[in-house]
Amino acid sequence: MCCKRFFVRERQEVSKMKLKGNIEVMAACKGMNMGQLAEKSELSRQSLSTIKNCGTCSALTAVKIATALGVEITDIVDEAS
């Protein structure tokens, strides 16, 4: 008889950060389209599309976007989030 073990990973809650504005507009202000922002931030275009539609992202993703845009994270994240 074979003994099977099931490992359950603990789910880690990731806090979401509310963005101050639309990332597509932010990118355009820096002369980038969404594809260029995706490449520069090392995120997929699909992820950026989801972030654009939701208006929120994780702290790590916000840092990647801010870095790609050449701005401080406080420039893109709503401080109340």
Sequence and secondary structure as in RCSB ss.txt:
>XXXX:A:sequence
MCCKRFFVRERQEVSKMKLKGNIEVMAACKGMNMGQLAEKSELSRQSLSTIKNCGTCSALTAVKIATALGVEITD
IVDEAS
>XXXX:A:secstr
               EEEBSS HHHHHHHTT  HHHHHHHHT  HHHHHHHHHH EEEHHHHHHHHHHHTS HHH
HB TT 
